[in-house]
Structure formats: C-alpha cells, structure tokens
Amino acid sequence: MNIVLPAMGEGVIEATINKWLVSEGTMVKEDDPIVEVATDKVDSEVPSPAEGKIVSIIAREGSVIKIGEIIAILENSTTPSPEESQKVIKEVERVRETISEIKNEEKVVEVLSSDLKSRTPSGKFLSPLVRSIAARENLSYAELDTLGGTGMDGRITKDDILRVLDSRKREQSLNAVKAEKKDKKTVTPGEADEVIEMDRVRRLIADHMVLSKKTSAHVTSFIDADVTKLVNWRNSVKDKFYSAEGQKLTLTPIFIDAASRALYEFPMINISVDGNNIIKRKNINIGMATALPDGNLIVPVIKNANEKSLTGLARSVNDLAERARNNKLKPDEITGGTFTITNFGSYNNLAGTPIINQPQAAILGTGAVRKMPAVLETPDGDVIAIRHIMILSLSYDHRVIDGALAGKFLNRVKEILENYSSDLG
C-alpha cells in the first residue's frame, strides 16, 4: 500500500522530510513512527497506517513533499509487490505526461501558428510547431533567418529553436545574478569574526518577519495599566490554585483572558486581509509567542480562547509552553491563530513594538510589571502611592484598523486588567 504524507493542520500544504526512522525492509506495526517531517515551524512524526514491511522509500531526506503525495510503500497481505506498484505508477505517469504534451502541443500550434508566415525573408521553411514556439517566445523573423537549420535542406527544427531559447535564458539568468549582486549589500566579516549560518527555523522566522513588514502598514500604540489589584489577587490565590489544579497560575493566561474578552467586544481587530477583502474571524484563536531553548521562537495557538475559563487557559498555556520547549507540538497547534500576544516582560523589558504575525492584523505586547510611584485620586485629593504598573503595546495593520479602533481596544484591555475578575473568585 502507498504511504502518503497526511494532512498536518490548517494551511499546511507541504513538509520537508527530515529523517527516516526506518529503512527499506523494516517491519513496522500500525501507528509506529516511521519518519520525521518539518512544516513551517514544527517537527513531527508520521505514523505507519498499517502493519507490514517497508519495501520502498520514495521521498528522500531533505526533499519537500506536498500533502497527499506518496512517501513510501508498505507491503502487507493485501498489498501488491513493490515492483508491480512501481510499474503501475510509472506507466500511469508516462501516459498522463504523453497525453498532456500532445494536447498542449496541438493547442499551441493551433492558436499561435495560424496567422504566421511559413517562410523567413530568405526563404527558410518554418513548420507550424516552429512558428508557434517563435511567436510564443517573441523570436523575430530576422533572428530565425540567422539560424543554421539542422533539418532536411537546412530546415529549422524544434531543437534548433530550443537551443536558441536555452542560450537566451542562460544569458538572462547570468545578467539577473549580476544585477542582484550589484544591488545586494554584502557584509565582509573581519578576521576575528565568527560566521554563523542561520538554521532552518531562523530563516523561516526571518522571511516571515520581512514579509510582514512589507505586507502591513505597521503602527504601534502604547498604554500603561495599573495592575496592582490583579497582582495582589493573583498572589493571594496562586498557592491554592496550584494545590487544587496542579498548575502554576502565571500572568500569561490572565493576559490571554483579557485579550479574548476585548476581541469579543471589538471583532474588527480579530480580522485578516485577503486582497481587497477583510475576513472577519468567527473564532478567537490566540497565539502566544514562546521562546525556545535554541533562541528561536514559536507561536502555539489556543483555539476559542474566549470560551475557556481561567483554569482552562492556565492548563492550555502551561501544556503548550512545555511541549513547545520539548519540540512536541503538533502541526495544527501552531496554525489558525487570529491574534497574538508576546510577553516582553519575561526578560524585564518595559515595552516593545511587536511585528504582526501574518495573516493576522494585530499583536499585543505585554511589558514588565514594576512597582512605581503613581498619582491616585482620592476624596481628599491626589496622592502619590507605590503601584504595580505595566505598559501594553498594540501593533496593528493600519490598512484596515484605524487609530481610533486600536485605541479603544487597547484601552479596553487596560480596563479589564485593572478591574480583573475571574471564575476563580
């Protein structure tokens, strides 16, 4: 039976074959892991669909395979021999390619050659196929007249045309490379400098960040929040919470809870852009940017965050963060996000200007919570008191979210945090 690359989550259309865990001739049981594959940001294992023997590995390590394509052949009691399977596959492919080539060639000849002259100015005969290729590739009659045809009586053949086109393409590629080198800024390392090649994940992150800045008109707004009540409440319940649930209660699930409530009230922040269309997302799926031990970043997603209790959010946050650090996330656990939160405060940073996680339209940054002097209004006048203050930053796509809407949303997150209440009481 054919083993194909299975579906690996929303939006995932291909994966890279990282490492085969079996070799040809290996006996496997159903659900035994047979190969490690990598999608955009996560590595995972593909299990065997049945019990049997791996008789042929088709997808080699390092190759990029689309979902549904054959990666290996498994032999069991109902499976034809590998030789028969390969013969059938190759024959079907050969027939399809032949039919496709004939149809395309006939169509090209019919469309492009109908109004063209059959001879060059010097009288060289041009077949309908040669005329169609020349028309399609914008070869002039003067250029054709300079060719030495290799056909009978000096006739210009299809191969003669293809040689000219191949030479032209090589020249164009060489010119393009020269132009790219001329335009590209290069950095020359010094003698004592260390050159470190980006790993696969870092290259993907770099490309994603550059794409985001090119795609969206980034604007970042800031607001500070007095989270003294929130901090005091969390400190008063965290030990009881751990005893009852076996889970740590950090500030992250609280931030996610506040953001999901605000997104429910302001659904036009929970959107994506597709050309000239705005896609208003029904589900509120919040990604949480998580730093990995190797210095890279991954964004696991909590689906339908607004429908979860604080206890449920805490469980999801702790579980996803732990499995992210141990490279145990599933592909569909890092896809489908509609909004992202990144915590600058993890490293005691006050604030930051986060880059939007495409194709989303906004991202919330949470800064460090610090004790600071603040002015409080009281019945007896203003006083200065020590309060827990944090800065919230919201980067948003100004093509579709204006400053007023972003400001209202950010202020609502502040209000929820400053007056936080949960199902924990």
N, C-alpha and C positions, 0 to 999 in steps of 0.2 A: 504494500500500500504506500501511497505517496504521503510523506510528512510535509505539510505546508507551514509557512510562518503564520501563526494565528493572530487574530485581532488583538491589539495591545493597548487599547484605550482610545478615547475620543480624539480625533485629529491626527493620530499616528498612522502614517501610510507606509513607512518603511523602517528598517532597522539594520544595524551593522552586525555581522557575525563576529563576535569577539573571540570565542574559544569553544571548540568542540569538547564535550566531556566524555564522548565515546569515539570509537574508531570503527571502521568497516569490519564486520564480523562480530561485533559486540552483541551479546544477548541482553535485552532490556525487558523490564516489566512495565506495565501500564503506569503512567504518571512518573516514571523515573526521569530525572532531569537529563537531557541529552546535549543541550547546547546553551551557552551564554550569549545573549544578544544585548545590544545597546541601542536605545532610542535617543531622543534629544538630550536628556539629562539623567537617565536612569538605566542601570543594567539589571537584567532579569534572566531567569532561566526558562527554557521551553521544555515542557514535559513530553514524554513519548505518548502518542494517542492510543497505543495498544501494546500488547506483549509480542515479542518476536526478535528477529535479528536484523541489525543494521547492515544492509548489504551494499549500500551506495551512499556516499556523502556528496551531494551535488554543490551546495553552497560552501565555498571555501572561506577560511578565516580572513577577515578584513573586507569581505565583499558586502555590498549594500543590497538588501533583498526587500522587495515590496511585499506587503501583506497579501497572503494567498498564494505566493509563489512556492514552488517545491524546493525544499532544502535538503531532503534526504529520502531514501526509500527503505521501507521496513518490510521484511519478509515474515509472513505468518502463514497459517494453514490456508487462508483464503487469498493470499497474495500471489500473483503470477511471478515467475522468475524475474530477476533483475534484468537479464538480457532481453526478455520479451518486453518488459516495461520500457526499457530504454529504446528498443526498436520502434515500438508504437509511438512513443513521444517524439522521436526524431523524424519519423515518417510523417506524422501529423504536422509538425512544424515545417517540414520541407514542402509539403503540399500547399499549406497555407501561404508560405512565402512565395511559391511559384505562382499561385493564383493571384495574389496581391500584386506581384510585379507585373504580370501580364495585364491586369486590369488598369493599373496605374499608367503603364506604358501606352496602352491603347488610348486612354483618356488624354494623356499629354499630347500624343501625336495628333489626335482628332482636333483638340482645341487650339494648339499653338501652330500647327503647320498648315492650316487650311489656306491662309492668305499670304504665305511667304513664297518668294521666288524659288524655283527649283535649281537655279544655277547662279554661280558667283559672276562678277563682271568679266572674269577671264574665261568663263565657261565651265568651271568645275561643277559637276553634278552633286546636288545635296538631296539625300533621301529625306522622306517625311520625318523620320526619327531624329536625324541630324539637325534638320531645320527647327524642330520643336525644342531641342536642347539649346540651340543657339539663341532662339527667341527668349526662352526662359532665363538664360544666363546673360542676356544682353550682349552677346557677341555680334559685332558688326560684320557686314559682308566683306569689308576691307580686311578685317582680321582673318576671316575664313579663307580669303583669297591667298593669304600668305602661307597657309598651311600646306605642307607636303603630304598629300593623302597617301595612305598605305594600302588602300583598296585597289581593286582591279582598275587599270587605266588611270591610276592616280586619284581615284575617288576618295573623298573624305569620309572616313568611317566614324562610328560612335566612339571607338577607342581613341582616335585622333583628337576628337573634341574633348574627351575626358582628360587626356594628358595636358591639354592647354589649361583646362579649368583647374586641375590639380596644381599646376605650376603657379597659376594666379593666386590660388588660396594660400600656398606656402609663402608667397611674397607678401600677401596681405597680413598673414599671421606674424611674419617677421617684422613688418612695419608697426603692427599693433604692440608687439613686445617692446620695440624700441621706444615707442611713444609712452608706454606705461612706465618704463624705466626712467624716462626723462621727467615725467610728471610726478613720479612717486618719490617722496622724501625718504632717503635712506639714512640710517644711523650707523656710524662706524665705531665699533667698540674699541676701547683702549686696551693696552697690553695687559693690565691687571683686572680688567672687567671680566665678569662671568656671563656667558650667554646661556640663557635657559629657554628651551623650546616650550611653548605652550602645550599643555596636554589637550586631549580631545574636548573635555568638558569646558576648559578655559577658553578654547577657540570658539565653542558654541556660545558661551556667555558673551564673549567679546562681539561676535557677529550680531547677537540678539540686542545688545545694548546700542550698538551703532545703528542698527535698523530702526530701533525705537526712536532715537533722536532724529533720524531722517524722516520718519513717518509722522510723528505727532508734534504739534506746536506746544512744547512744554512750558508750563507756568507753575510756579510753586508758591503757595500761600502758607503763612505761619500763624499760630495762635498759641497762647500759653494757657494751661489749665491748673487750677488749684485742686490737687487730688489728695489733700490731707485726710478728708473723711474716708476716702477709698482706701488709702494706705493703712489707716488705723483699723478700719473694718477688716481688711484682709489679714492683718497681723493678729487680730483677735480670733479669727476662725481657721487659720491655716493648719494649726496643730490638730484641731478637732476634725477638720476635713481629711487630713492625712490618716488619722486613726479610723475614720469611718469608711473612706473610699480607697485608701492605699495609694493615693495620688497626691503629688505636690500641687498646691494652688499658687501658680505664678501670676504675674500681671498679664501675661500674653493672652490667655483665654478671656480675660476681662476686656482687654482692648478689642478682641475679635467680637465679643458680645456687643460692645458699644458700637462698633463699626457696622455690624449687621443690622442693629436696630435703626441706625441713622440711614443706612441704604434702603431699608424698607420704607422709610418716610420720604426719601429722595431717590426714587427709582431711576431718574435720569443721570445719576452718577454711575449706576450699575449697567453700563452700556458698552457696546463696541461699534466700530466704524467699518463698513464694507462699501468701499467706493463712495457713492453719494447717498448711501443709506445708513441710518442709525439703527442698530439692533438693540432693542430694549430687553435685557435678560430677565427671564421669569424667576430663575433660581439665583439665590445669593450664595455663591461659592467663593470662599475667601482663602487666598493663598497666604502662607506665612513664610517669608524668606528665612532660610535656615543655613547657617554657616557649617561647612563640613570640616573634618579634621585636616584635609589636604589644602584648605584655604579656599576651595571653590564654594559655590552657592547653589542651593536647590530650593524649589518652592513647592512643598507639598500643599494640597488643597483640601480644605474642609468643606464638603458639599452640604448645601442647605443649612448654613451656619445659623440662620435666623430661627430655625425650627429646633435647635438644640438648647438644652438647659446649660447653665454654667458648669454643672458636673459633667455633662456630656462633652462640652467644649474642652474642659480640662483633660478628660480622658483622651480625646482626639489629638490635642496638642502634644501631650506627653508621648503618646504612642507614635505619631508621625515623626516627631523630632528624634526619638530614639532610633526608629528604623531608618530614618534618613542618614543618621551618622554611621549606621552599620550597613549601609547600601542594601537595604531590604525592602525598599519601596516598590510597589507595583506601578507599571506604566500609567494606569488610569488614575493613580493617586497624585500625579503631578500635572494632570491636564484638566481642562474645563473650568479653570478659575475665572471669576468675573471681576475680582477686586483683590488687591494685595496689600498686606501690612508688612513693613520692615522695621525692626527694632534697633535704632541707633543706640539706645540706652544700654544695650547689652555690654557695650565696651565703654560706658560712661561718657558717650558723646552727647552733646546738648541737643543737636538737631542735624538735619541733612536735607539735601534736595534729591529725593529718590527718582530714578528713571522708571517710567511707566513700563509695566510688564505687558507687552503686546500679546493679543489684540485688545487688551483692556483699555480703559480710558482714564483711570485714576489709580493712585497708590498713596497710602498713608504711611508716614514715617513717625515713629514714637521715640522721643528723646529720653535722656536720663531723668529720673525723679530725684530732685535735690531739695534740701532744706534751704530756704531763702527768706530774707525779710520781705514782707509784703504788707501793703496798706489794706486794712479792713475797715469797713464802715460799721459803726455801732450806734446805738441810740444816743450814746454820749459823745459821739464824734469819731473821727478817723483815728485809728491806732495802727502801730506797726507791730506785726507779730511774725513768729517763725512758722512758715508754712511749707508743705511739700508741693513744689511747682515742677511741671514738665512742659516741654514745647512739643506741639504737634505740627507736622508739616504735611501738606497735601499737594502732590504734583498731579496736574490734570491736563488733558488734551484740550487746548483752547480752541481747536477747530469746532468742537461740539459742546464744550462745557464753558460757560462764561464765568467771569469772576464773581458775580452775584450768587449764582447757584453754588459754586465751590465754597464761597464764604459762608453761606447758610449751612451747608452740610458740615463744614469743619467746626462751626460754632455749635452745631447740634451734638457732635461727638464730644466736644468740651462739656456741654451741659449734662450729658448722660454720665460722663466720668465724674464730674463734680458732685452729682447727686445720685451716685450709683446705688442701685438696689437689685437684688437677685433672688432666685428661688431658694437660696440658702438661708435667707432671713438676716 
